[in-house]
Amino acid sequence: MKPRVVSPHVLNLAGSDRWPGARAYRFVIDRFLVLPIGAFVAVVWANTASESYFRFAHALAFPVNQIGMALFFALLAQDVTEALMPGGALHRWRKWTLPFMAAAGGLAGSAAVYLFYVSAAHETVLSPAWPIACAIDIAAAYYVLKTIVRRSGMIPFLVLLAAATDAFGLLVAAWPRWGEPHPGSLLLMLVALGLAWRLKRGGVRAFWPYLGICGPLSWTALYLAGTHPALALIPIVPFLPHEPRPTEVFAEPAPDDAVHRSERDWHEVVQIVLFFFGLVNAGVLLRGYDTGTWAIMTAGLVGRPLGILIATALAVGLGLRLPRDVGWREVIVIALATTSGFTFALFFATSLLPMGAVLTQVKMGALLTVIGAMAAIGVARLLRVGRPAPRRSHAAR
């Protein structure tokens, strides 16, 4: 059998296992850990040299949040699209109604707890930030669950629940100014979609013509329309070359054909974007704790899991069925795995709130929701769900 030749990446460090740090690099890249690394650097920098940090963050905020993040949202959309295709990991899973109802419960629970908290604290000025409390970091939740189980109906349940939740949040964050369309925005969007359609009809298999030609037109259209331009590539994703993802939803594909090579390069460029996103947005002064911080934390760590559990119980009571290998212990772990808002919470915060004390409080709460990941792993071990379940000793037998 002829050996497969692996083409070089955008980042050549990952292209060879002979590089001493290749395994560590691959581990960090595959699990989207560059974002928390960037966030950690930002917090340290902001609290040791705040003036230089905030000057740096202000200078890069627009290119990172408004332009770079478009690649991240498009990559997520591409991954979910391929997983939902015939032959994809999520295509044959037929109980979609249940995770969607669970998502509605999580939205209601997190929003209700957040609004109740700020109302009880007489801080109604924080009320407009409620969509931030609803955010779920899809990648973080996915890898928390993958730490607990290798393959299970828990994973598609979680992915669909989180995707539905964040899609709602993106709609809220993307259109802050309803009713102010720009006369040229629709024309530009039609031109972008028409070019994407023409590239697809022409059999173009590389991604960069779609992203580099159609993307800027779509970005300009959304920017002129008052819609968050970071969503600019999502309308282009349906025209991109697709191949079903039969196993992992967010895993980087092997570079064995043109489509997979383009996806692999795209994946690594997005890692750079995520590092700078964490670096630019996560720098908060540790003295910024206040009502907004605790409201976001309580909504994510308490309101969302309770809402998911209640909505799932109601759905099962109405006759819907859980996946074959998912019981109530697994549902509890899924609910806890969704508690981290992180990436999406930070994005919603910078989209919905101006610079100031409120934004600082909310960002701090978004960062602290990562506590939920540790809680999910600990509860999974306690409930004997997945790999963390301890083995019984011979004496216990």
C-alpha positions in Angstrom: 0.0 0.0 0.0 1.4 3.4 -1.0 2.0 5.6 2.0 -0.1 8.8 2.3 1.9 12.0 1.8 0.9 14.7 4.3 1.1 18.2 2.9 2.5 21.0 5.0 0.2 23.2 7.1 -0.1 26.9 7.5 1.9 26.4 10.7 4.8 24.1 9.9 5.5 23.3 13.6 2.6 20.8 13.5 3.7 19.2 10.3 6.3 16.9 11.8 6.3 14.7 14.8 10.1 15.0 14.9 9.8 18.5 16.4 10.3 18.0 20.2 7.1 19.9 21.2 4.9 18.5 18.4 2.7 16.3 20.7 2.2 19.1 23.2 1.4 21.6 20.3 -1.1 19.1 18.8 -2.8 18.6 22.2 -3.2 22.4 22.7 -4.4 23.0 19.1 -6.9 20.1 19.0 -8.6 21.2 22.2 -8.8 25.0 21.5 -6.5 25.6 24.5 -4.9 28.6 22.9 -7.9 30.7 23.9 -7.5 30.1 27.7 -3.8 30.6 27.3 -4.4 34.0 25.7 -6.9 34.8 28.4 -4.4 33.9 31.2 -1.8 36.1 29.6 -4.4 38.9 29.4 -5.4 38.7 33.0 -1.7 38.7 34.2 -0.8 41.6 31.9 -3.9 43.7 32.8 -3.1 43.3 36.5 0.7 44.0 36.3 0.9 46.7 33.5 -2.7 47.8 33.0 -1.9 50.9 31.0 0.0 49.1 28.3 -2.4 46.2 28.2 -5.5 48.3 27.7 -3.8 50.4 25.1 -2.9 47.2 23.3 -6.3 45.7 23.7 -8.1 48.9 22.4 -5.9 49.0 19.3 -6.6 45.3 18.4 -10.3 45.1 19.5 -11.8 45.9 16.1 -9.7 43.7 13.8 -9.9 40.7 16.2 -13.6 40.9 17.3 -15.1 42.2 14.1 -12.9 40.5 11.4 -10.9 37.7 12.9 -13.8 36.1 14.8 -15.6 35.7 11.5 -13.2 32.8 10.7 -14.0 31.1 14.0 -17.8 31.3 13.6 -17.5 30.0 10.0 -15.4 27.1 11.2 -18.0 26.1 13.8 -20.7 26.4 11.2 -18.7 24.2 8.7 -18.1 21.6 11.4 -21.7 21.3 12.4 -22.9 21.4 8.8 -20.6 18.4 7.9 -21.7 16.5 11.0 -25.4 17.0 10.0 -24.8 15.7 6.4 -25.8 12.2 5.4 -23.1 10.0 6.8 -22.1 12.6 9.4 -21.9 12.1 13.1 -25.2 13.8 13.9 -27.2 12.8 10.8 -28.7 9.6 12.1 -29.4 10.9 15.6 -33.2 11.3 15.3 -34.1 12.8 18.7 -33.3 16.4 17.8 -36.5 17.7 19.5 -35.2 16.8 22.9 -31.9 18.8 22.9 -33.7 21.7 21.4 -36.3 21.7 24.2 -33.4 21.3 26.7 -31.7 24.4 25.0 -35.0 26.4 25.5 -35.0 25.3 29.2 -31.4 26.3 29.6 -32.0 29.7 28.0 -35.1 30.3 30.2 -33.3 29.2 33.3 -30.1 31.2 32.9 -32.0 34.4 31.8 -34.5 34.1 34.6 -31.9 33.6 37.3 -29.7 36.4 35.9 -32.6 38.9 35.8 -33.8 37.9 39.3 -30.4 38.3 40.7 -29.8 41.8 39.3 -33.4 42.8 40.3 -32.9 41.6 43.8 -29.6 43.5 44.0 -31.4 46.7 42.7 -29.0 46.8 39.8 -31.4 46.9 36.9 -28.8 48.8 34.8 -27.3 45.3 34.3 -30.5 43.8 32.8 -29.6 44.4 29.1 -26.7 41.9 29.6 -29.0 38.9 30.1 -28.0 37.3 26.7 -24.4 37.0 28.0 -25.6 34.8 30.8 -27.2 32.4 28.3 -23.9 31.7 26.3 -22.4 28.3 26.1 -18.8 27.7 25.0 -19.4 24.9 22.6 -15.8 23.8 22.2 -15.2 23.9 26.0 -18.4 21.9 26.7 -17.5 19.4 24.0 -14.0 18.7 25.3 -15.2 18.5 28.9 -17.6 15.8 27.8 -14.9 14.1 25.7 -12.8 13.9 28.8 -15.6 12.0 30.5 -16.8 9.7 27.7 -15.2 8.7 24.4 -18.4 7.9 22.3 -21.9 8.3 23.6 -25.3 9.8 22.7 -24.3 12.4 25.3 -22.1 14.1 22.7 -24.6 14.9 19.9 -27.1 15.8 22.6 -24.7 18.4 24.0 -23.6 19.7 20.6 -27.1 20.3 19.4 -28.2 21.8 22.7 -25.2 24.3 22.8 -25.5 25.2 19.1 -29.2 26.0 19.4 -28.5 28.1 22.5 -25.7 30.1 20.9 -27.5 30.6 17.7 -30.2 32.4 19.7 -27.6 34.5 21.4 -25.9 35.4 18.1 -29.2 36.6 16.8 -29.6 38.9 19.8 -26.0 40.1 19.6 -25.9 40.5 15.9 -28.8 42.9 15.3 -28.5 45.7 17.9 -30.1 48.2 15.5 -33.3 46.8 14.0 -34.9 48.8 11.2 -31.9 50.6 9.9 -31.0 48.8 6.6 -28.4 50.4 4.3 -29.5 50.6 0.7 -26.4 48.9 -0.6 -26.1 46.1 2.0 -28.6 43.8 0.3 -27.0 44.2 -3.1 -23.5 43.4 -1.7 -24.8 40.3 0.1 -26.5 39.1 -3.1 -23.2 39.6 -5.0 -21.3 37.7 -2.4 -23.8 34.8 -2.5 -23.8 34.8 -6.3 -20.0 34.6 -6.5 -20.0 31.8 -3.9 -22.6 29.9 -6.0 -20.5 30.4 -9.1 -17.4 29.1 -7.4 -19.3 26.1 -6.2 -20.7 25.5 -9.7 -17.1 25.8 -11.1 -15.9 23.0 -8.8 -13.6 25.1 -6.7 -12.5 22.8 -3.8 -10.2 25.2 -1.9 -11.8 27.3 0.8 -9.7 30.5 0.4 -11.4 31.8 -2.8 -14.8 31.7 -0.9 -13.4 33.2 2.2 -11.1 35.8 0.5 -13.5 37.0 -2.3 -17.0 36.4 -1.1 -16.2 37.0 2.6 -15.2 40.7 2.4 -18.3 41.5 0.4 -20.6 39.7 2.9 -18.7 41.4 5.8 -19.2 44.9 4.3 -22.9 44.1 3.7 -23.4 43.2 7.3 -21.4 46.1 8.6 -23.4 48.6 6.5 -26.6 47.0 7.7 -25.7 47.4 11.4 -25.4 43.7 11.9 -22.4 42.3 13.7 -19.9 41.6 10.8 -18.3 38.7 12.6 -21.1 36.6 11.2 -20.2 37.5 7.7 -18.9 34.0 6.6 -21.9 32.0 7.9 -24.0 32.7 4.8 -21.1 31.6 2.7 -20.6 28.3 4.5 -23.4 26.4 2.6 -21.6 27.0 -0.6 -18.2 25.6 0.7 -17.0 22.1 -0.3 -18.3 19.7 2.3 -17.5 16.1 3.3 -19.4 14.3 6.0 -17.8 14.0 9.5 -18.6 10.5 10.5 -16.9 10.6 13.9 -15.6 13.7 15.7 -17.5 17.0 15.3 -14.7 19.4 16.1 -11.7 17.2 15.5 -9.2 18.4 12.9 -9.4 16.1 9.8 -6.5 14.3 8.3 -5.0 16.2 5.3 -5.7 13.5 2.8 -7.5 15.5 0.1 -8.0 19.2 -1.0 -11.0 19.8 1.3 -9.4 18.3 4.4 -6.2 20.2 3.7 -8.1 23.5 3.5 -10.0 22.7 6.7 -6.8 21.8 8.5 -5.1 25.1 7.5 -8.3 27.0 8.4 -8.3 25.3 11.8 -4.8 26.5 12.6 -5.4 30.1 11.4 -8.5 30.1 13.7 -6.2 29.1 16.6 -4.2 32.3 16.1 -7.5 34.3 16.1 -8.7 32.7 19.3 -5.4 33.4 21.0 -5.7 37.1 20.2 -9.4 37.1 21.1 -8.6 35.9 24.6 -5.6 38.3 24.8 -7.7 41.3 23.8 -10.9 40.6 25.6 -10.1 38.6 28.8 -7.9 41.2 30.5 -9.9 42.4 33.5 -8.7 43.8 36.8 -9.2 41.3 39.6 -10.8 44.0 41.7 -13.6 44.3 39.2 -15.9 41.8 41.1 -19.5 43.1 41.6 -23.1 42.3 41.0 -22.7 41.6 37.3 -19.9 39.0 38.1 -22.0 37.0 40.5 -25.2 37.3 38.4 -23.4 35.8 35.4 -21.8 33.0 37.5 -25.1 32.1 39.2 -27.0 32.1 35.9 -24.5 29.8 34.3 -23.7 27.5 37.1 -27.2 27.2 38.6 -29.9 28.6 36.3 -28.8 26.9 33.1 -28.3 23.3 34.5 -31.7 23.6 36.3 -33.4 24.8 33.2 -32.0 22.0 31.1 -33.0 19.4 33.6 -36.5 20.7 34.1 -37.1 21.1 30.3 -35.7 17.6 29.7 -38.0 16.1 32.3 -41.0 17.9 30.7 -40.0 16.6 27.3 -39.7 13.0 28.5 -43.0 13.4 30.3 -44.5 14.4 26.9 -43.3 11.2 25.4 -39.9 12.0 24.0 -37.1 9.5 24.6 -33.5 10.0 25.7 -30.8 8.5 23.5 -30.2 4.8 24.1 -27.1 5.1 26.3 -28.2 8.3 28.1 -30.0 8.2 31.5 -30.6 10.8 34.1 -27.1 10.6 35.5 -25.8 11.4 32.0 -28.3 14.3 31.6 -27.0 15.8 34.9 -23.4 15.7 33.6 -24.5 17.2 30.2 -26.2 20.0 32.0 -23.1 20.8 34.1 -20.9 20.6 31.0 -22.8 23.5 29.5 -22.1 25.9 32.4 -19.0 27.5 30.9 -19.8 30.5 28.7 -16.2 31.7 28.1 -15.7 32.4 24.3 -19.3 33.1 23.5 -20.0 35.0 26.7 -17.0 37.3 26.0 -18.1 37.8 22.4 -21.6 38.7 23.5 -20.3 41.0 26.2 -18.1 43.0 23.8 -21.0 43.1 21.3 -23.7 44.3 23.6 -22.0 46.5 26.2 -19.8 49.6 26.0 -16.5 49.9 27.7 -16.9 50.5 31.4 -17.6 49.0 34.8 -20.5 46.9 33.7 -18.5 45.2 30.9 -15.7 44.5 33.4 -18.1 42.9 35.9 -19.7 40.7 33.2 -16.3 39.6 31.7 -15.1 38.5 35.1 -18.3 36.4 35.5 -17.8 34.9 32.1 -14.2 33.9 32.9 -15.3 32.4 36.3 -17.9 30.1 34.7 -15.0 27.7 33.7 -15.5 26.4 37.3 -18.4 24.5 35.8 -16.0 22.3 33.8 -14.4 21.0 36.9 -17.8 20.5 38.5 -18.9 18.4 35.5 -15.9 16.1 35.7 -16.2 15.8 39.5 -19.9 15.0 39.3 -19.3 12.5 36.5 -16.8 10.7 38.7 -19.3 10.7 41.7 -22.1 9.4 39.5 -19.9 6.9 37.8 -20.5 8.3 34.3 -17.9 7.5 31.6 -14.2 7.0 32.0 -13.8 8.8 35.4 -15.7 6.1 37.2 -13.3 4.5 39.7 -12.7 0.7 39.5 -13.7 -1.5 42.4 -10.8 -3.1 44.2 -10.5 -6.9 44.5 -11.2 -6.5 48.3 -14.5 -4.8 47.5 -15.5 -7.6 45.3 
